[in-house]
Amino acid sequence: MGSFMFAMVRRSALACALVAFAGASLHAQDPGPTLAQLAHRAWTIRDGAPGGVAALAQSADGFLWIGTRTGLYRFDGVRFEEFEPPSGQALLSRSVSALLPLPDGSFWVGYSFGGVSLLAGGHVVSYGARDGLPAGTVAAFARDSDGGVWAATTTGLARFSGGAWRRVGVERGFPGGLTSDLLVDRRGVLWASEITGVFVLPRGARRFVWRARSLDVAPGGFGMPREAPDGSVWGASATLGIVPLSDSSGGPPRAETYRTRGVEGFLIDRRANAWITGISGRLMRIPLPAGLGATATTGSAEWQTLPMSRVTGMSGSAVYV
């Protein structure tokens, strides 16, 4: 089954770019179709698609869940259906900012105005600051190798285990400020992008370790640690561009930068291509180096860009990933 990248586009449209890939490979092989060859389909409000999309996640049963400013929706490939809690129960807010489906079919929902809800077994259980969750917008979730769930918010970081949230701070080596994104890599290492830097918690460890300088997670900035097929980890930000954070073994990368400024969205596909949005209104695909031993510039012949406009067949003038 092909890999896919979902994009939220202006004018209340939900767009999906589908790229057929045979499997994981590195950029030394054919990077795949050119951007102009990608299949593109858009769902607008006329099709029932919600506007103000902030989060996307696919649950274990194959449904696409969509978190928006006006509610939580489920998409089966044909119809969009707003989620209705069981009778007598309610979500904390209609403004959803983060989603995390779990293998057992349960589902975490984070909110723009703080708090989270767990949807499991036909019940909705909600948690807030009084339950140990840091206040503020929930920016990201992650599930670690022990089954614990982490939540990053604009005021800190917390872990859910044993039915309770516990805030994590300086007592465990984490500053505890604005945290924009989370990643658990294949080695079980938790990566947390915080306003003062990127911190890691090795599997089985109790304390976080500072790994890299800040990826601009202040308001208007980003963080976005992402793992490549070879196990290397990359970060991205508006001012620093793409930055290698580890090599394929989890150690320090040999390259210091892989730079292009103006990054607003960042994904890595199974062929080790970085997909970037926000650069002068363009969608960009960049093959990542396998060995992290060299840097790249915007002059590379392998880089491909596609202007986001209706002239090029896209649904709108901006894309968010």
C-alpha positions in Angstrom: 0.0 0.0 0.0 1.4 3.4 -0.9 2.6 5.9 1.7 0.7 9.1 1.9 0.9 12.7 3.0 -2.1 14.6 4.2 -2.2 18.3 3.9 -4.5 21.0 5.2 -5.2 23.7 2.7 -6.8 27.1 2.9 -10.4 27.7 1.9 -11.6 24.9 4.2 -10.3 22.2 2.0 -8.7 18.9 3.0 -6.2 17.7 0.4 -4.4 14.4 0.0 -1.3 13.8 -2.1 -0.8 10.1 -2.8 2.6 8.8 -3.7 3.1 5.1 -4.6 6.2 3.7 -3.1 7.4 0.1 -3.2 9.0 0.2 0.2 11.7 1.8 2.3 14.8 2.9 0.5 17.4 5.6 0.6 17.8 8.5 -1.7 20.5 6.9 -3.8 17.7 5.0 -5.5 14.9 6.5 -7.5 13.2 9.1 -5.2 9.9 8.4 -6.9 7.5 10.4 -9.1 8.2 14.1 -9.7 6.0 16.5 -7.7 4.1 17.3 -10.8 3.2 13.6 -11.2 1.6 13.2 -7.8 -2.1 12.3 -7.7 -4.1 15.0 -5.9 -7.6 15.0 -4.6 -9.3 17.6 -2.4 -12.4 17.4 -0.2 -14.0 20.8 0.5 -16.9 21.9 2.7 -19.2 21.0 -0.2 -18.2 17.4 0.4 -18.7 17.7 4.2 -15.0 18.2 5.0 -14.5 20.4 8.1 -12.5 23.6 8.1 -9.8 24.7 10.5 -8.0 21.4 10.5 -5.3 21.1 13.2 -4.6 17.4 13.7 -4.8 14.2 11.7 -4.4 10.6 12.8 -5.3 7.1 11.5 -6.8 4.7 14.1 -6.2 1.0 14.3 -9.4 0.3 12.4 -8.3 2.4 9.4 -10.4 5.5 9.9 -8.9 8.9 9.5 -9.6 11.2 12.5 -9.6 14.9 12.0 -9.2 17.4 14.8 -10.4 20.9 14.0 -11.3 24.2 15.7 -15.0 23.2 15.5 -14.9 19.6 16.6 -13.6 16.0 16.1 -14.4 14.2 12.8 -14.0 10.7 11.4 -13.5 10.0 7.7 -14.0 6.6 6.1 -12.8 7.6 2.7 -16.3 8.7 1.6 -18.1 10.5 4.3 -17.1 12.9 7.1 -18.9 12.3 10.4 -18.6 14.5 13.5 -17.8 12.5 16.6 -20.6 12.5 19.1 -19.7 11.4 22.7 -21.9 8.8 24.3 -25.1 10.1 26.0 -24.3 12.1 29.2 -20.7 12.5 28.3 -18.8 15.3 26.6 -15.4 16.4 25.2 -13.7 19.2 27.1 -13.8 21.5 24.0 -14.6 21.6 20.3 -11.2 23.0 19.5 -8.9 20.0 19.0 -5.1 20.5 18.6 -3.6 16.9 18.9 -4.6 13.3 18.4 -3.0 9.9 19.4 -4.7 6.6 18.5 -3.5 3.6 20.4 -3.2 0.0 19.3 -6.1 -1.2 21.5 -8.5 1.2 19.7 -8.5 3.8 22.4 -7.8 7.4 21.5 -6.3 10.5 23.1 -7.6 13.9 22.2 -5.8 17.2 23.1 -7.3 20.6 23.1 -6.3 24.1 22.0 -7.4 25.6 25.3 -5.9 22.9 27.6 -6.7 19.5 28.8 -7.0 16.0 27.2 -9.6 13.3 26.9 -9.2 9.5 26.6 -11.9 7.8 24.4 -12.0 4.2 25.4 -14.6 1.5 25.6 -17.5 3.8 24.9 -16.4 6.3 27.6 -14.8 9.7 27.7 -12.5 10.5 30.5 -11.0 14.0 30.7 -8.0 15.4 32.5 -6.7 18.9 33.1 -4.3 20.9 35.2 -5.8 19.6 38.5 -4.9 16.1 37.3 -1.2 16.8 36.8 -1.3 17.9 33.1 0.5 21.1 32.3 -1.8 23.9 31.3 -2.0 25.4 27.8 -2.5 24.1 24.3 -1.7 20.5 23.8 0.9 20.4 21.0 1.7 16.7 20.7 1.4 13.2 22.1 3.8 10.3 22.0 3.6 6.7 23.2 6.8 5.2 24.6 8.1 1.7 24.5 6.6 0.9 28.0 3.2 2.0 26.9 3.2 5.3 28.7 1.7 8.3 27.0 3.4 11.7 26.9 1.8 15.0 26.3 3.6 18.2 25.3 1.9 21.6 26.0 2.8 25.2 25.8 3.7 25.1 29.5 5.4 21.8 29.9 5.6 18.0 29.5 3.8 15.2 31.4 3.5 11.4 31.2 0.4 9.3 31.8 0.8 6.0 33.5 -1.1 4.0 36.0 -4.2 6.1 35.4 -2.6 9.4 36.3 -0.7 12.3 34.7 2.6 13.3 36.2 4.4 16.5 35.2 8.0 16.1 34.2 10.5 19.0 35.0 13.9 19.9 36.3 13.9 17.0 38.8 14.4 14.8 35.7 16.6 17.1 33.7 13.8 18.7 31.6 13.4 22.5 31.8 9.6 22.2 31.7 8.8 25.1 29.4 7.0 25.4 26.1 7.3 22.0 24.4 6.3 21.9 20.8 6.8 18.3 19.5 7.6 14.7 20.6 9.1 11.7 18.9 9.8 8.1 20.2 12.4 6.6 17.8 13.0 3.0 17.0 15.5 2.7 19.8 12.8 3.8 22.3 14.4 7.2 22.8 12.0 10.0 23.6 12.8 13.3 21.8 11.2 16.5 23.2 11.6 19.9 21.4 11.5 22.5 24.1 12.0 26.3 24.0 15.6 26.0 25.3 16.7 23.0 23.2 16.0 19.5 22.1 16.2 17.0 24.9 16.2 13.2 24.8 15.2 10.5 27.3 17.0 7.2 26.5 15.0 4.1 27.0 15.0 3.0 30.6 16.6 6.2 31.8 15.1 8.6 34.4 16.7 11.8 33.3 16.6 13.8 30.1 19.8 14.9 28.4 20.2 18.0 26.3 20.9 17.1 22.7 20.7 20.1 20.5 20.0 23.8 20.5 16.5 25.2 20.3 14.5 24.6 17.1 12.5 27.8 17.4 9.6 26.4 19.4 8.7 29.8 20.7 5.4 31.2 19.4 5.6 31.3 15.6 8.4 28.7 15.6 8.5 24.9 15.2 10.4 21.9 16.3 9.4 18.7 14.5 11.9 15.9 15.3 11.3 13.2 12.7 13.0 9.8 12.1 14.3 8.8 8.7 14.2 5.1 7.4 17.9 4.6 8.4 17.2 5.5 12.0 18.7 9.0 11.9 16.7 11.8 13.5 16.1 15.2 12.0 14.7 18.5 13.2 13.4 21.5 11.4 12.5 25.1 12.2 11.6 28.4 10.4 15.1 29.9 10.9 17.4 26.9 11.1 16.0 24.9 8.3 16.5 21.1 8.5 19.0 20.0 11.1 20.4 16.4 11.7 20.0 15.5 15.4 21.4 12.0 15.3 23.0 9.5 13.0 21.5 6.1 12.2 22.8 4.6 15.4 21.5 7.3 17.6 24.9 9.0 18.1 25.8 12.6 17.2 25.6 13.4 13.4 28.7 14.2 11.5 26.9 16.9 9.5 26.0 20.1 11.3 23.4 21.5 9.0 21.2 20.6 6.1 19.8 23.9 5.7 16.9 25.6 4.0 15.1 28.5 5.7 11.4 29.1 6.1 10.3 25.6 7.1 6.8 25.4 8.4 6.0 21.8 7.9 8.2 18.7 7.8 7.7 15.0 7.1 10.1 12.2 6.0 8.8 9.4 3.7 9.9 5.8 3.3 12.4 6.7 0.6 14.2 9.1 3.0 12.8 12.2 1.2 12.1 15.2 3.4 8.8 16.9 2.5 8.8 20.6 3.4 6.1 23.3 3.3 6.1 27.0 4.0 9.1 28.0 1.8 7.6 30.9 -0.2 4.3 29.1 -0.6 5.9 25.9 -2.1 5.9 22.2 -1.4 9.5 20.9 -1.5 10.9 17.4 -1.6 14.6 16.9 -0.6 16.5 13.6 -0.6 18.2 13.2 2.7 21.8 12.0 2.8 22.2 8.5 4.2 25.5 8.9 6.0 25.0 12.4 7.4 28.5 13.1 6.3 27.8 16.0 4.0 25.7 19.1 3.9 23.3 20.2 1.1 22.2 23.6 -0.2 19.2 24.9 -2.1 21.2 24.5 -5.3 21.1 20.7 -5.3 19.7 19.3 -8.5 17.8 16.6 -6.6 15.6 19.1 -4.9 12.1 19.5 -6.3 9.6 22.3 -5.6 6.0 22.7 -6.5 4.3 26.1 -6.1 1.1 25.9 -4.1 -1.6 27.5 -6.3 -4.6 26.6 -8.4 -2.5 27.2 -11.5 -0.4 24.1 -10.7 -3.5 22.1 -9.9 -3.4 22.3 -6.1 -6.4 23.2 -3.9 -5.1 26.4 -2.5 -2.2 28.7 -1.9 -0.8 27.2 1.3 -0.2 23.7 2.7 0.3 22.6 6.3 1.6 19.1 7.4 
